[in-house]
C-alpha cells in the first residue's frame, strides 16, 4: 500500500513534467522555424475541420471515464495485493508444552 501511495504521485509528477518539457521543446523548435500557423492551415490540402463543441465534449467525457477506470483498476489491484499478502503470511503458533494448548 505504501509503494502505491508513493508511486502514483511520483509517476503523475514525472508524466506531467515530461509532457510539459516535450511541449516546450516542440514550441521552441516551431518558433525557430518562423512559420505562421494561419498560412500552414490555408495551404494544407484537405486540412482537418475544426472540432465541434460536441466532439470536444465527447473527448472530455471519454478522458474522464478512462481516468475513473484507471483509478478503479489501481484500487482493485491494491486491494488484491493486500488480500494476497494477508492470506499468504505465516502465522506464528505458540505451543505450550505443558498443556498442549495452541494459541495463534
Secondary structure as UniProt FT lines:
FT   HELIX           2..33
FT   HELIX           37..43
FT   TURN            45..46
FT   HELIX           53..88
FT   STRAND          94..95
FT   TURN            97..99
FT   STRAND          102..103
//
